[in-house]
Amino acid sequence: MHRHRRGRGLPLVAALALLPLLLLQASAALAENAAEDPPAPRPPLDLKAVDTPNDRGESVDLEWRPSPDEADPAAGALLYLIERAQAQAGPFERIADAPAGTTAYTDNSVRDEETYYYRVSPRGTGGGTSAPSAVAGPVRSTGQWFDLRKLATLILTFLFCLTVMVLIRAARRGKTFYVRPIPGLSAVDEAIGRATEMGKPILFIPGISVASEVATLAAFTLLGRVAKKTAEYQTPVLVPCADPIVMTIAQEIVKSSYLDAGRPELYRQEDVYFVTQDQFSYTAAVNGVMLRERPATNFYIGKFYAESLVLAETGNVAGSIQIAGTDEITQIPFFVAACDYTLIGEELYASSAYLSQEPPLLGTLKAQDFGKAVGAILIVLGVIMAAFGQTWFVDFFRVQ
């Protein structure tokens, strides 16, 4: 019995003796595998560098095929290093990094008429960077005279200008154009006549902005019309101004209108005066004029902001007929609520042609109407063609 037990214990002792040696060999193999660098991905293929079309000579477009190892989990490319040089042999400088999956890049840091070379190197998942791609170049960025992406804009602009010239010439030859009645402008003569009957002045407010604003320019046109009528009816017109340049121009307009009406002796320079450039100080001063003078008619034509409703409500309290017009969309509802007549949208800009009936203004106004009609037709055609899958028509008019 004792001899048999000793024989069974010998293999166990041998196995225990060999265990440290087996563990040592396994750890050495793991260390050797860990020390090996992961394979670097192969470089991208077919790198091309071309001048960016339709620009001012300030960019270069790069395009390449991805690395063949991009999808390989062992040697996959995490990103591409984009390098640039001004000589084929280098030295190359790193200008940008592009994530895996990228096949194009635009270099917007080049200088006009200078030569460049490019190469792209992929960086692997283990941090290793492979050999760079073949060098692409030479490429030179050059500015173009025309941006062909905006060809549709050029064609439409040319056609519009041609239409304006044709219609102005037709108007000068005596052709009459229909302009739909604008209630606010049709009521100008009635409002001036009411002031004359009541023996009260007319108050004309040209907004609170500077003379270069389009709305202020429209106010000057209407002021000339109103001043000429008041001169004929011998009715005073008061023009408080919030800008000294606007005041100077308004004085010349009123003076010229009185002269055209044959009543230069009725012009009073003190009726066109400067108040202040502060918004609500000006509003308070004009409100005081309304309550003291009780004008029969108030005109609010020009650029108005938060003071619009304050002025219009005070004029309503004073019992005046009020005609307003502004291109500030947020203020139009206040004028609509508190005034008798309001020029909405482009009616303010059409006032000069509507009142003066001058051929250049009428021709331009009708050309704008034709332009809007053409725009509406093009929109309808674009919708129809896009519904049938013909997107080239819409793409032609799209500014990229």
C-alpha positions as CSV (number, residue, x, y, z in Angstrom):
1,M,0.0,0.0,0.0
2,H,2.7,2.5,0.9
3,R,4.7,1.8,-2.3
4,H,1.6,2.3,-4.5
5,R,0.9,5.7,-3.0
6,R,4.4,7.0,-3.7
7,G,4.1,6.0,-7.4
8,R,0.9,8.1,-7.9
9,G,2.4,11.3,-6.4
10,L,5.4,11.5,-8.9
11,P,3.5,13.1,-11.9
12,L,1.9,15.7,-9.7
13,V,5.4,16.7,-8.3
14,A,6.8,17.0,-11.9
15,A,3.8,19.1,-13.0
16,L,4.3,21.5,-10.2
17,A,8.0,21.8,-11.0
18,L,7.3,22.7,-14.6
19,L,4.6,25.3,-13.9
20,P,7.0,28.2,-13.3
21,L,8.8,27.5,-16.5
22,L,5.5,27.5,-18.5
23,L,4.4,30.8,-17.0
24,L,7.8,32.4,-17.8
25,Q,7.5,31.4,-21.4
26,A,3.9,32.7,-21.8
27,S,4.8,36.1,-20.3
28,A,7.8,36.4,-22.6
29,A,5.6,35.7,-25.6
30,L,3.1,38.3,-24.5
31,A,5.8,40.9,-24.0
32,E,7.2,40.2,-27.4
33,N,3.8,40.7,-29.1
34,A,3.2,43.9,-27.2
35,A,6.6,45.3,-28.2
36,E,5.8,44.9,-31.9
37,D,4.5,48.1,-33.6
38,P,1.1,47.9,-35.4
39,P,1.4,48.0,-39.1
40,A,1.2,51.5,-40.6
41,P,-1.6,52.1,-43.2
42,R,-0.7,52.5,-46.8
43,P,-0.8,56.0,-48.3
44,P,-3.9,57.3,-50.2
45,L,-4.0,57.0,-53.9
46,D,-4.3,59.4,-56.9
47,L,-3.8,62.7,-55.0
48,K,-4.9,65.6,-57.2
49,A,-4.5,69.4,-56.6
50,V,-6.3,71.9,-58.8
51,D,-7.1,75.6,-58.7
52,T,-10.5,76.2,-57.2
53,P,-12.8,77.4,-60.0
54,N,-14.8,80.7,-59.8
55,D,-12.8,82.3,-57.0
56,R,-10.5,85.3,-56.5
57,G,-7.3,83.2,-56.5
58,E,-7.2,82.3,-52.9
59,S,-7.8,78.5,-52.6
60,V,-6.7,75.1,-54.0
61,D,-8.9,72.0,-54.1
62,L,-7.3,68.6,-53.1
63,E,-8.9,65.2,-53.9
64,W,-7.7,61.7,-53.3
65,R,-8.7,58.1,-53.0
66,P,-8.7,56.8,-49.4
67,S,-6.0,54.5,-48.1
68,P,-6.6,50.8,-49.0
69,D,-6.1,50.1,-45.3
70,E,-8.7,52.6,-44.0
71,A,-11.2,49.9,-43.1
72,D,-8.6,47.5,-41.7
73,P,-9.0,47.4,-37.8
74,A,-5.3,46.6,-37.4
75,A,-3.8,49.1,-39.8
76,G,-6.7,51.5,-40.3
77,A,-6.2,55.2,-40.8
78,L,-7.6,57.5,-38.1
79,L,-6.8,60.7,-39.9
80,Y,-4.9,62.2,-42.8
81,L,-2.1,64.7,-42.4
82,I,-2.2,67.3,-45.2
83,E,1.2,68.9,-46.0
84,R,2.2,71.7,-48.4
85,A,5.4,73.0,-49.8
86,Q,6.5,75.5,-52.4
87,A,9.1,73.1,-54.0
88,Q,8.6,69.5,-55.0
89,A,11.5,68.3,-52.8
90,G,10.1,70.2,-49.8
91,P,10.3,71.1,-47.0
92,F,6.7,70.2,-46.4
93,E,4.7,71.8,-43.6
94,R,1.6,70.4,-42.0
95,I,-1.4,72.6,-42.8
96,A,-4.4,70.6,-41.7
97,D,-5.8,67.2,-40.5
98,A,-8.7,65.5,-42.1
99,P,-10.6,62.6,-40.4
100,A,-10.9,59.1,-41.8
101,G,-13.4,58.9,-44.6
102,T,-12.4,62.3,-46.0
103,T,-11.4,62.4,-49.7
104,A,-11.3,66.1,-50.4
105,Y,-10.0,69.3,-48.8
106,T,-9.8,73.0,-49.8
107,D,-6.7,74.9,-48.8
108,N,-7.9,78.5,-48.3
109,S,-4.5,79.9,-47.1
110,V,-2.7,80.1,-50.4
111,R,-1.5,83.3,-52.1
112,D,-2.5,84.4,-55.6
113,E,-0.1,83.4,-58.4
114,E,2.2,81.3,-56.2
115,T,3.1,77.7,-56.9
116,Y,2.4,74.9,-54.4
117,Y,2.9,71.1,-54.0
118,Y,0.9,68.8,-51.7
119,R,1.1,65.4,-50.2
120,V,-1.1,63.4,-47.7
121,S,0.0,60.9,-45.1
122,P,-2.4,58.6,-43.1
123,R,-1.9,58.1,-39.4
124,G,-2.8,54.6,-38.1
125,T,-4.8,53.4,-35.1
126,G,-1.5,52.7,-33.2
127,G,-0.3,56.3,-33.7
128,G,2.1,55.4,-36.5
129,T,2.3,57.5,-39.7
130,S,2.9,55.8,-43.0
131,A,4.9,57.1,-45.9
132,P,3.3,60.0,-47.7
133,S,1.4,59.8,-50.9
134,A,2.8,60.9,-54.2
135,V,3.4,64.6,-54.4
136,A,0.7,66.5,-56.3
137,G,1.6,69.6,-58.1
138,P,2.7,72.1,-59.2
139,V,-0.6,74.0,-58.8
140,R,-1.2,77.7,-58.8
141,S,-4.2,79.6,-57.6
142,T,-5.5,82.2,-60.1
143,G,-8.4,84.6,-59.8
144,Q,-11.2,84.4,-62.4
145,W,-12.9,87.3,-64.1
146,F,-16.4,85.8,-63.8
147,D,-18.0,83.5,-61.2
148,L,-20.0,81.2,-63.5
149,R,-22.1,80.0,-60.6
150,K,-23.8,83.4,-60.7
151,L,-24.4,83.4,-64.4
152,A,-28.2,83.4,-63.8
153,T,-27.9,86.6,-61.7
154,L,-25.9,88.3,-64.5
155,I,-28.5,87.3,-67.2
156,L,-31.4,88.5,-65.1
157,T,-29.7,91.8,-64.2
158,F,-28.9,92.5,-67.8
159,L,-32.5,91.8,-68.9
160,F,-33.9,94.0,-66.1
161,C,-31.6,96.9,-67.1
162,L,-32.6,96.5,-70.7
163,T,-36.2,96.6,-69.7
164,V,-35.7,99.7,-67.7
165,M,-34.1,101.6,-70.6
166,V,-36.8,100.4,-73.1
167,L,-39.6,101.5,-70.8
168,I,-38.1,104.9,-70.0
169,R,-37.6,105.6,-73.7
170,A,-41.3,104.6,-74.3
171,A,-42.5,106.9,-71.5
172,R,-40.5,109.8,-72.9
173,R,-42.2,109.3,-76.2
174,G,-45.6,109.8,-74.6
175,K,-46.6,106.2,-73.8
176,T,-48.9,106.1,-70.7
177,F,-48.4,103.4,-68.1
178,Y,-51.1,102.3,-65.7
179,V,-50.2,102.8,-62.0
180,R,-52.8,101.5,-59.6
181,P,-54.3,104.1,-57.3
182,I,-52.6,104.4,-53.9
183,P,-55.2,105.6,-51.3
184,G,-52.6,107.4,-49.1
185,L,-51.2,109.4,-52.0
186,S,-54.6,110.1,-53.5
187,A,-55.6,111.7,-50.3
188,V,-52.7,114.2,-50.2
189,D,-54.5,116.9,-52.1
190,E,-57.6,116.3,-50.0
191,A,-55.7,116.6,-46.8
192,I,-54.0,119.9,-48.0
193,G,-57.4,121.3,-49.0
194,R,-58.8,120.5,-45.6
195,A,-56.0,122.4,-43.9
196,T,-56.6,125.3,-46.2
197,E,-60.3,125.4,-45.3
198,M,-59.6,125.2,-41.6
199,G,-56.9,127.8,-41.7
200,K,-54.5,125.5,-39.9
201,P,-50.9,124.5,-40.8
202,I,-49.7,121.2,-42.1
203,L,-47.1,119.2,-40.1
204,F,-44.6,117.1,-42.2
205,I,-42.3,114.8,-40.2
206,P,-39.5,113.3,-42.4
207,G,-38.5,110.6,-39.9
208,I,-35.6,110.5,-37.4
209,S,-32.9,109.0,-39.6
210,V,-30.2,110.5,-41.8
211,A,-30.5,111.8,-45.3
212,S,-28.9,108.7,-46.9
213,E,-31.7,106.4,-45.9
214,V,-34.0,105.3,-48.8
215,A,-37.1,106.1,-46.7
216,T,-35.8,109.6,-46.0
217,L,-35.2,110.1,-49.8
218,A,-38.8,109.1,-50.4
219,A,-39.9,111.6,-47.8
220,F,-38.0,114.4,-49.6
221,T,-40.0,113.6,-52.8
222,L,-43.3,113.7,-51.1
223,L,-42.3,116.9,-49.2
224,G,-41.7,118.6,-52.5
225,R,-45.2,117.7,-53.7
226,V,-46.8,118.8,-50.4
227,A,-44.8,122.1,-50.3
228,K,-45.8,123.0,-53.8
229,K,-49.5,122.4,-53.1
230,T,-49.3,124.4,-49.8
231,A,-47.7,127.3,-51.7
232,E,-50.5,127.3,-54.2
233,Y,-53.1,127.2,-51.4
234,Q,-51.1,129.6,-49.2
235,T,-51.1,127.2,-46.3
236,P,-48.1,127.0,-44.0
237,V,-46.1,123.7,-43.7
238,L,-44.0,122.9,-40.6
239,V,-41.1,120.5,-41.0
240,P,-39.3,119.7,-37.7
241,C,-36.1,117.7,-38.4
242,A,-34.1,115.3,-36.2
243,D,-30.9,115.6,-38.3
244,P,-29.2,118.9,-39.4
245,I,-28.4,117.5,-42.9
246,V,-32.0,116.5,-43.4
247,M,-33.0,120.0,-42.3
248,T,-30.7,121.7,-44.8
249,I,-32.1,119.5,-47.7
250,A,-35.7,120.0,-46.6
251,Q,-35.2,123.8,-46.5
252,E,-33.9,123.7,-50.1
253,I,-36.8,121.4,-51.2
254,V,-39.5,123.6,-49.7
255,K,-37.9,126.8,-51.0
256,S,-37.6,125.3,-54.6
257,S,-41.3,124.1,-54.4
258,Y,-42.5,127.6,-53.4
259,L,-40.5,129.0,-56.3
260,D,-42.0,126.5,-58.8
261,A,-45.5,127.4,-57.5
262,G,-44.7,131.1,-58.2
263,R,-44.9,132.0,-54.5
264,P,-41.3,132.5,-53.3
265,E,-42.4,135.3,-51.0
266,L,-44.4,132.9,-48.9
267,Y,-41.4,130.8,-48.0
268,R,-40.4,131.0,-44.3
269,Q,-37.1,129.4,-43.5
270,E,-38.0,129.2,-39.8
271,D,-40.8,126.8,-40.6
272,V,-38.2,124.1,-41.5
273,Y,-36.1,123.7,-38.4
274,F,-33.8,121.4,-36.5
275,V,-35.0,120.1,-33.1
276,T,-32.6,117.5,-31.7
277,Q,-31.0,114.2,-32.6
278,D,-32.2,112.5,-29.4
279,Q,-35.1,110.1,-30.3
280,F,-37.5,110.8,-27.5
281,S,-36.6,114.4,-26.9
282,Y,-37.5,115.0,-30.6
283,T,-40.7,113.1,-30.0
284,A,-41.7,115.2,-27.0
285,A,-41.0,118.4,-28.9
286,V,-43.1,117.4,-31.9
287,N,-45.9,116.3,-29.6
288,G,-45.8,119.7,-28.1
289,V,-46.1,121.3,-31.6
290,M,-49.1,119.1,-32.4
291,L,-51.0,120.1,-29.2
292,R,-50.2,123.8,-29.5
293,E,-50.7,124.3,-33.2
294,R,-53.4,121.7,-33.8
295,P,-52.4,121.1,-37.4
296,A,-55.1,119.9,-39.8
297,T,-52.9,117.3,-41.4
298,N,-49.9,115.3,-40.2
299,F,-47.5,113.5,-42.6
300,Y,-45.2,110.8,-41.1
301,I,-43.0,109.8,-44.1
302,G,-39.5,108.4,-43.5
303,K,-37.7,106.2,-41.0
304,F,-39.5,105.7,-37.7
305,Y,-38.9,103.4,-34.7
306,A,-40.4,103.2,-31.2
307,E,-41.7,106.8,-31.4
308,S,-44.1,106.0,-34.2
309,L,-47.1,105.1,-32.0
310,V,-46.4,108.0,-29.6
311,L,-46.5,110.5,-32.5
312,A,-49.5,109.0,-34.2
313,E,-51.6,108.8,-31.0
314,T,-50.8,112.4,-30.2
315,G,-51.8,113.5,-33.7
316,N,-55.0,111.5,-33.3
317,V,-55.8,113.3,-30.1
318,A,-55.2,116.6,-31.8
319,G,-57.8,115.7,-34.4
320,S,-55.5,115.7,-37.4
321,I,-55.8,113.7,-40.6
322,Q,-52.8,111.5,-40.7
323,I,-50.9,110.0,-43.6
324,A,-47.9,107.7,-42.8
325,G,-45.4,105.7,-44.6
326,T,-42.2,103.9,-43.6
327,D,-40.1,100.9,-44.6
328,E,-39.7,99.7,-41.0
329,I,-42.0,96.7,-41.1
330,T,-42.3,96.5,-37.3
331,Q,-43.7,100.1,-37.2
332,I,-46.3,99.7,-40.0
333,P,-49.0,98.1,-37.7
334,F,-48.8,101.1,-35.3
335,F,-49.4,103.5,-38.2
336,V,-52.2,101.4,-39.5
337,A,-53.9,101.5,-36.1
338,A,-53.5,105.2,-35.5
339,C,-53.5,106.9,-38.9
340,D,-56.1,107.5,-41.6
341,Y,-53.9,106.4,-44.5
342,T,-50.7,104.2,-44.5
343,L,-48.3,103.5,-47.3
344,I,-47.5,99.8,-47.0
345,G,-44.4,98.2,-48.4
346,E,-43.2,99.5,-51.7
347,E,-45.9,102.1,-51.9
348,L,-43.5,104.4,-50.1
349,Y,-40.9,104.0,-52.9
350,A,-43.5,104.3,-55.6
351,S,-44.7,107.6,-54.3
352,S,-42.2,109.6,-56.3
353,A,-43.3,108.1,-59.6
354,Y,-47.0,108.2,-58.7
355,L,-47.0,111.9,-57.8
356,S,-44.5,113.3,-60.3
357,Q,-45.4,111.1,-63.4
358,E,-41.9,111.7,-64.7
359,P,-40.9,109.3,-67.5
360,P,-37.7,108.0,-65.9
361,L,-39.5,107.2,-62.7
362,L,-42.5,105.6,-64.4
363,G,-40.3,103.5,-66.6
364,T,-38.4,102.2,-63.7
365,L,-41.5,101.5,-61.7
366,K,-43.1,99.5,-64.6
367,A,-39.8,97.6,-65.1
368,Q,-40.0,96.5,-61.5
369,D,-43.5,95.2,-62.1
370,F,-42.3,93.2,-65.1
371,G,-39.4,91.9,-63.0
372,K,-41.8,90.6,-60.3
373,A,-44.0,89.0,-62.9
374,V,-41.0,87.2,-64.5
375,G,-39.9,86.1,-61.0
376,A,-43.3,84.6,-60.2
377,I,-43.3,82.8,-63.6
378,L,-39.8,81.3,-62.9
379,I,-40.9,80.1,-59.5
380,V,-44.0,78.3,-60.9
381,L,-41.9,76.7,-63.7
382,G,-39.3,75.6,-61.1
383,V,-41.9,74.0,-59.0
384,I,-43.4,72.1,-62.0
385,M,-40.1,70.9,-63.3
386,A,-38.9,69.8,-59.9
387,A,-42.1,67.8,-59.4
388,F,-41.1,65.9,-62.6
389,G,-37.6,65.4,-61.4
390,Q,-36.0,68.0,-63.7
391,T,-33.8,69.7,-61.0
392,W,-31.4,71.3,-63.6
393,F,-33.7,74.3,-64.0
394,V,-33.7,75.1,-60.2
395,D,-29.9,74.4,-60.0
396,F,-29.2,76.9,-62.7
397,F,-30.7,79.7,-60.6
398,R,-29.2,78.5,-57.3
399,V,-26.3,80.7,-56.1
400,Q,-23.7,78.3,-54.7
